[in-house]
Structure formats: C-alpha cells, structure tokens
Amino acid sequence: MQAGATRYARAAIIRQPDPRAVALQPLCQRIAMPLTSITPARELANIKYALDKSAIVAITDRSGKIIHVNDKFCEISKYNREELLGKTHRIINSGYHPREFFIGMWGVISSGRIWEGEIRNRAKDGTHYWVNTCIVPFLDDEGKPYEYVSIRYEITQSKLAEERLKTYAKRLETSNQELQLFASIAAHDLQEPLRKILAFADRLLAKYRASVPEEGQMFLDRIQNSARRMQTLIDDLLSFSRVATRSQAFVDVDLGQLVKDVLSDLEIRIEETGATIQVDALPSVNADPLQMRQLFQNLIGNSLKFSSRERAPEIRIGGGTGSGAHTLWVADNGIGFEEKYLDRIFSIFQRLHGRNDYEGNGVGLAICRRIVERHGGSITAESRPGLGAKFTITLPIAAPDAREVRQ
C-alpha cells in the first residue's frame, strides 16, 4: 500500500469527537468487511484517488509542518512538492486574515476538534485564491492530535462574485440614501417659493380682482391651480421619502384593530361613496405600526377612488398566516385595470388615467410597495378592466434584520 493510502486509511478508522465522524462509520464497516473481489487496500486506493481528483489535500504533523500534499495542492499553490514538504502553511499565507484568525483555528484543532472555514491564500506567483477548508485532527491513544488533514475546495470565483455583490449593494444603499436626502431637501426648499406664489396670487386676486380683466383672472387662477398641484406633488414626494427616513421600530401590530381605525378615519369618504366594506379575520404582524396604517389607508383609499360609476363600491379585506408568511389582501369591485400595466401602477408618479378623470398623483401605490419591501415582503395585484382588483401583500413572519429595516 502506498504511503498516501496508508494516511487516508488512518482517517477512515480514527474516531473523532465531532458528530460528523458518525457519517464515516458505514465506510469504516465497509472497509473492514471481507470482500470477494475488491480488497480493502484497493478500496482505500480508490477513495484516495477520488479525493485527490476532487479536493486539495494536505497533511501536517503536530507542529504544523507539511508532510504530504496532493497534486491539486501543488497546482493551485503553484509550488512543487519539494518546495512545500517540511514547510508550514505560512508559505501560502496571504496576509489577509488577522493573527487572531489563526490563533482561533489552532485553538480548535489542537483540542482535537474539527475546524471549518474560508481562507484566502497566496500562490507562489503572488496571485490570491480562496478555499473552503476543513481540518481534521488525528488523535493518538491519549486523545491528543499527532497529525492534521486539511481538505480544501476552491471557491475563488464565488468569493469574487460575493465581493462584487457586496460592493454593488453598498453603492446602491449609498445612492438610495443620497437620493432620499436630496428628495427631502429639494422638497423642503421648493415649498417656500411655492407658498409665496400662492400667497401673492391670492392677495392679487383679493385686492385687484375688480380691476383685472377676465382673461387676467383666468391666468391667475391657472397659476394658483398649478402651484397647488405642485404643492401636492411635493407633499407626495416627501411622503415617499419618509418611508425610509422616518421609519419606526417593529412591534407586534393587531391588523384587525388597525384596519378598524383606518376605516374610522375614512368614514366620511365611505359614506359619500356609499361603499360596503367587509373585514375578515386579520393576523397580528411584527411591523412598523404607522407604516402598516399608511399601507391599508392607501389601499382602501385606492379602492374608493377607482370605484365604478355604475355601482356602489364593495371592498373586502382579509388575510391569514401559513408557510412562514402572512398573506394580506384588499379586493374591490372597481374599474380594474389591464394586468400588463402591473409594474407601472407601483412606480412613483405613474398614472393609468387622466388627472381630470381621477384625483391623485400616482404616488399611493408606490408608497405601498416601498412600505412592504421595507418589511421584507412583496405586493402584487390581479385585475381585469371593469371587474375590480385584488391587491395581495406577503410579509415574512420573522422581521427582517436591522440593516434591511433601515433601507
């Protein structure tokens, strides 16, 4: 039997304190069983061959000096076997990990436990590569390590992709923060001149209406209407940006009670439209209570707004919990829409109807989507023209982490 095969044979029969060693027991029993056609030596040679072809393998003595490497180790490190034997793994140390990283690793394996982790190494030509590493200590009769087998798999490409993703995510987060800050500042800065335009136009009409020709009065009315519309747009933009900038901590929210409060706020509008609203059972969720209130107020208000002129509005609200998520929905019998516009209706300042047909600036559903996404969920809708619409929200039962909540 070759020396390498002998070392792998030890790996198969040494009992390890780690539970994963239990998985080796069927293999050990298979090796110990008498075979009619394949000897234990042949089977161990096959195991070694399979391992050498698939993994980067090295064995060190108790002092950490390399006493065996396979071809894949030489290939990725770009050192030949003679350059590696007798050296420690410092020869491929990239300097990326702090000293404490290796102290912790040695603390684990020197106590007879298995260590797993990701390591960035440096090849002979100066290039760097990442490996997913598992180090298994071989224990003597006293339970002390006398050799260590490290089995590695290269993960360089996945780590590079992970780093690129982190970089893009950081840039996106920074860009979003800057955009939110810009929107907030710009909206505040625009409000003051708008207030002056409205104030002076009001004074002009109040004081000089009798002396202003009819055409001039029409122009002033247009100025006032445009200024008020701009004021509404600015307020909507501020509301959209505040979903992230003025968010609150997540707490348990009784959605049943919350919807009752929203319907109370919309009582006059409900009476004016003659709407019938049915509220089914709703779950409690871990969420930002003010944003949940805004979410249902926007969705119910949307159903009231886009009601059919041929029939009184009928709105049904419900939800449930299952498969690790809360599902909430608001359905109506309104004018509906073509589902090819589904993405458009959730975009800010996007409208499917003219301003003269229905009020609003196309911000309400965009705010709904922003709120739901902040809670780690999703929102969608199904509809047909003239047959109403149903908006469905899915929220995870577990609250998203702190970083996600801030976005």
C-alpha positions in Angstrom: 0.0 0.0 0.0 1.3 3.5 -0.8 2.2 5.9 2.0 -0.6 8.3 0.9 -3.2 5.5 1.0 -2.0 4.5 4.5 -2.6 8.0 5.7 -6.2 8.1 4.3 -6.7 4.7 5.9 -6.0 6.3 9.3 -8.6 8.9 8.5 -11.2 6.3 8.0 -10.6 4.4 11.3 -9.8 7.2 13.8 -12.8 8.1 15.9 -13.4 11.9 16.1 -15.4 13.6 18.8 -17.2 15.7 16.2 -20.7 14.2 15.3 -19.9 14.3 11.6 -17.4 11.4 12.2 -20.5 9.2 12.7 -21.0 9.5 8.9 -17.7 7.7 8.4 -18.8 4.6 10.4 -20.6 2.9 7.4 -17.5 3.5 5.4 -15.3 2.0 8.1 -17.5 -1.0 8.4 -17.4 -1.4 4.6 -13.6 -1.3 4.6 -13.5 -3.9 7.5 -15.8 -6.3 5.7 -14.1 -9.1 3.7 -14.6 -8.6 0.0 -14.7 -11.2 -2.6 -13.4 -9.1 -5.5 -12.0 -5.9 -4.1 -9.5 -5.9 -1.2 -9.5 -3.2 1.5 -6.3 -1.8 0.1 -7.8 -1.5 -3.4 -10.9 0.3 -2.0 -8.7 2.7 0.1 -6.7 3.4 -3.1 -10.0 4.2 -4.9 -11.1 6.5 -2.1 -7.7 8.3 -2.2 -8.0 8.6 -6.0 -11.5 10.1 -5.8 -10.4 12.5 -3.0 -7.2 13.6 -4.9 -9.3 14.3 -8.1 -11.9 16.4 -6.3 -10.1 18.2 -3.4 -7.0 20.0 -2.3 -5.4 17.8 0.4 -2.5 18.4 2.8 -1.3 16.6 5.9 0.8 18.2 8.6 2.5 16.9 11.7 1.6 18.1 15.2 4.0 21.1 14.8 2.2 22.2 11.6 4.9 21.1 9.1 3.6 19.8 5.9 4.3 16.1 5.4 2.0 15.4 2.5 0.3 17.3 -0.3 -1.6 16.0 -3.3 -1.3 17.3 -6.9 -4.2 19.7 -6.6 -2.5 21.4 -3.8 0.6 21.9 -5.9 -1.5 23.0 -8.9 -3.3 25.8 -7.1 -0.4 27.0 -4.9 2.0 26.8 -7.9 4.7 25.3 -5.6 6.2 21.9 -6.4 6.0 19.2 -3.8 9.7 19.6 -2.7 9.1 23.3 -2.0 6.2 22.5 0.3 7.3 19.5 2.3 8.8 20.4 5.6 7.3 23.9 5.5 4.3 25.3 7.4 1.3 26.8 5.8 2.8 30.2 6.3 4.3 29.7 2.8 0.9 30.4 1.3 -0.2 33.0 3.9 -1.8 35.9 2.0 -1.7 38.3 5.0 -5.4 38.8 4.5 -6.5 37.2 7.8 -5.5 38.7 11.2 -3.3 36.8 13.6 -6.3 36.1 15.8 -7.9 34.2 13.0 -5.2 31.5 13.0 -4.9 31.5 16.8 -8.5 30.6 17.0 -8.1 27.9 14.3 -5.2 26.3 16.1 -7.1 26.5 19.4 -9.8 24.4 17.9 -7.8 21.7 16.1 -5.2 21.4 18.9 -8.0 20.5 21.2 -9.0 17.6 18.9 -12.0 19.3 17.3 -12.7 19.8 13.6 -12.3 23.3 12.2 -14.1 24.6 9.1 -13.8 28.0 7.4 -12.9 30.1 4.4 -9.3 31.1 3.9 -7.6 33.4 1.4 -4.2 32.1 0.3 -1.4 33.4 -1.9 0.2 31.3 -4.6 3.9 31.3 -5.5 3.3 33.8 -8.3 1.6 36.3 -5.9 -2.0 35.6 -7.0 -4.6 35.0 -4.4 -7.2 32.3 -4.2 -10.0 31.3 -1.7 -10.6 27.9 -0.3 -13.3 26.4 1.8 -11.3 24.4 4.4 -12.0 21.5 6.7 -9.1 20.5 9.1 -9.5 17.1 10.8 -7.1 16.2 13.7 -5.9 12.6 14.0 -5.7 11.7 17.7 -3.4 9.3 19.4 -4.3 6.8 22.2 -4.3 9.7 24.7 -6.7 11.8 22.6 -4.0 14.3 21.5 -3.5 15.3 17.9 -0.4 13.9 16.1 -1.4 14.9 12.6 -3.8 17.2 10.8 -5.5 16.5 7.5 -6.9 19.6 5.7 -9.3 19.1 2.8 -10.0 22.2 0.7 -12.2 23.2 -2.2 -11.5 26.3 -4.2 -14.2 29.0 -4.0 -12.4 31.9 -5.6 -15.0 32.7 -8.2 -17.9 32.6 -5.8 -16.0 34.8 -3.3 -15.2 37.3 -6.0 -18.9 37.3 -7.0 -19.8 37.8 -3.4 -17.4 40.7 -3.0 -18.8 42.3 -6.2 -22.3 41.9 -4.9 -21.4 43.5 -1.6 -19.8 46.4 -3.4 -22.9 46.9 -5.6 -25.2 46.6 -2.6 -23.1 49.2 -0.7 -23.2 51.6 -3.7 -26.9 51.1 -4.1 -27.5 51.8 -0.4 -25.4 54.9 -0.5 -27.2 56.1 -3.7 -30.6 55.5 -2.1 -29.6 57.4 1.0 -28.3 60.3 -1.1 -31.5 60.2 -3.2 -33.7 60.2 -0.2 -31.8 63.1 1.3 -31.9 65.0 -2.0 -35.7 64.5 -2.3 -36.3 65.6 1.2 -34.1 68.7 1.0 -35.4 69.6 -2.5 -39.0 69.3 -1.4 -38.4 71.5 1.6 -36.6 74.1 -0.5 -39.3 74.1 -3.1 -42.1 74.7 -0.6 -41.1 78.2 0.4 -41.2 79.8 -3.1 -44.5 77.9 -3.8 -46.1 79.3 -0.7 -45.1 82.8 -1.8 -46.5 82.2 -5.3 -49.8 81.1 -3.8 -49.9 83.9 -1.2 -49.2 86.7 -3.7 -51.6 85.3 -6.2 -54.3 85.2 -3.5 -53.5 88.8 -2.5 -53.6 89.9 -6.1 -57.0 88.4 -6.8 -58.4 89.6 -3.4 -57.2 93.2 -3.9 -57.4 93.8 -7.6 -59.9 91.3 -8.9 -62.3 94.0 -9.9 -59.7 95.8 -12.0 -58.1 92.7 -13.5 -59.6 91.7 -16.9 -61.4 88.4 -17.2 -58.5 86.9 -19.1 -56.1 88.0 -16.5 -58.2 86.4 -13.8 -58.2 83.2 -15.7 -54.4 83.3 -15.9 -54.1 83.9 -12.1 -56.5 81.0 -11.5 -54.2 78.8 -13.6 -51.2 80.0 -11.6 -52.9 79.1 -8.4 -54.1 75.7 -9.6 -50.6 74.8 -10.9 -49.0 76.0 -7.7 -51.4 73.9 -5.6 -50.8 70.8 -7.8 -47.0 71.3 -7.4 -47.6 71.6 -3.6 -49.4 68.3 -3.7 -46.6 66.7 -5.7 -44.0 67.9 -3.2 -46.0 66.6 -0.3 -46.4 63.2 -2.0 -42.6 63.1 -2.7 -41.9 63.9 1.0 -44.3 61.1 2.0 -42.5 58.7 -0.3 -39.0 59.6 1.0 -40.2 59.4 4.6 -41.0 55.7 4.3 -37.3 55.2 4.9 -36.2 58.4 6.7 -38.9 58.5 9.4 -39.5 54.8 10.0 -40.1 53.3 13.4 -39.1 50.2 15.2 -41.0 47.0 14.5 -43.6 45.9 17.2 -46.5 43.5 17.3 -49.4 45.1 15.4 -53.0 43.8 15.6 -54.1 44.4 12.0 -57.7 43.8 12.8 -57.8 46.8 15.2 -55.6 48.8 12.9 -58.0 48.4 9.9 -60.9 49.5 12.1 -59.0 52.7 13.0 -58.3 53.3 9.3 -62.0 52.8 8.4 -62.9 55.3 11.1 -60.6 57.9 9.5 -62.2 57.2 6.1 -65.7 57.3 7.5 -66.9 60.4 5.6 -65.4 59.3 2.3 -67.0 55.8 2.8 -70.4 57.4 3.4 -70.0 59.8 0.4 -69.3 56.8 -1.9 -71.9 54.5 -0.4 -69.2 51.8 0.0 -69.8 48.5 1.7 -66.7 47.2 3.4 -66.3 43.7 4.8 -63.3 42.9 7.1 -62.4 39.2 7.6 -60.0 37.9 10.2 -56.6 39.5 10.0 -53.4 38.3 11.7 -51.1 40.2 14.1 -47.7 41.0 12.5 -44.4 42.3 13.6 -44.2 45.7 11.8 -43.9 49.4 11.8 -47.4 50.4 13.1 -47.6 53.8 11.4 -46.5 52.3 8.0 -49.0 49.5 8.3 -51.7 52.1 8.9 -50.5 54.1 5.8 -50.4 50.9 3.7 -54.1 50.0 4.4 -55.2 53.6 4.2 -53.7 53.9 0.7 -55.1 50.5 -0.5 -58.6 51.2 0.8 -58.5 54.8 -0.4 -57.4 53.5 -3.8 -60.4 51.2 -3.9 -62.7 54.1 -3.0 -61.1 56.3 -5.6 -61.2 54.0 -8.5 -64.8 52.8 -7.9 -67.2 52.2 -10.8 -69.7 55.0 -11.6 -72.3 52.2 -12.3 -72.3 50.6 -8.9 -71.5 51.3 -5.2 -68.0 50.2 -4.1 -67.7 46.9 -2.4 -64.4 46.3 -0.6 -63.3 43.1 1.2 -60.2 43.0 3.4 -58.7 39.8 4.8 -55.6 37.7 5.4 -54.0 34.7 7.0 -50.8 33.0 8.1 -49.1 30.0 6.6 -45.9 28.6 5.1 -43.8 31.0 7.1 -45.5 34.2 5.9 -48.5 36.4 6.4 -50.8 37.0 3.4 -53.0 40.1 3.4 -55.4 41.3 0.7 -57.7 44.1 -0.3 -60.2 43.3 -3.1 -62.8 45.6 -4.7 -65.4 45.8 -7.5 -64.0 48.9 -9.0 -62.9 49.8 -12.6 -59.9 47.5 -12.5 -57.0 47.7 -15.0 -55.2 45.6 -17.5 -52.5 43.4 -15.9 -49.9 44.4 -18.5 -49.7 47.7 -16.5 -49.0 45.8 -13.2 -45.4 47.1 -12.9 -46.4 50.6 -13.8 -49.0 51.1 -11.1 -46.4 50.6 -8.4 -44.0 53.1 -9.8 -44.0 56.7 -8.4 -45.9 59.4 -10.4 -47.3 56.8 -12.8 -51.0 57.0 -13.7 -53.2 54.9 -15.9 -55.9 57.6 -16.0 -56.0 61.3 -16.8 -55.9 63.8 -13.9 -59.4 65.0 -14.8 -60.9 61.5 -14.5 -59.5 60.6 -11.1 -57.7 62.6 -8.5 -54.2 61.8 -7.2 -50.6 61.9 -8.5 -49.6 58.2 -8.8 -47.8 58.0 -5.5 -50.1 56.0 -3.2 -49.3 52.5 -4.6 -45.6 53.4 -4.9 -45.6 54.1 -1.2 -47.4 50.8 -0.5 -44.7 48.9 -2.4 -41.9 50.8 -0.6 -43.5 50.0 2.8 -44.0 46.3 2.0 -40.4 45.9 0.7 -39.0 47.6 3.8 -40.8 44.9 5.8 -39.1 42.2 3.7 -42.3 41.4 1.8 -43.8 41.7 -1.6 -47.0 43.2 -3.1 -48.8 42.3 -6.3 -52.3 42.7 -7.9 -54.6 40.8 -10.1 -57.3 42.6 -12.1 -59.5 42.8 -15.2 -60.9 46.0 -16.6 -64.4 46.6 -15.2 -64.2 43.7 -12.8 -62.3 45.2 -9.9 -58.8 44.5 -8.5 -57.3 42.5 -5.7 -54.0 43.6 -4.1 -52.1 40.9 -2.2 -49.3 41.5 0.3 -46.9 38.8 1.6 -45.0 39.6 4.7 -42.4 37.3 6.4 -43.4 36.1 9.9 -39.8 36.9 11.1 -38.9 40.6 11.0 -36.1 41.5 8.6 -32.7 42.3 10.2 -31.8 45.9 11.3 -29.8 46.7 8.1 -32.8 45.8 5.9 -35.2 47.7 8.0 -33.2 50.9 7.6 -33.3 50.7 3.8 
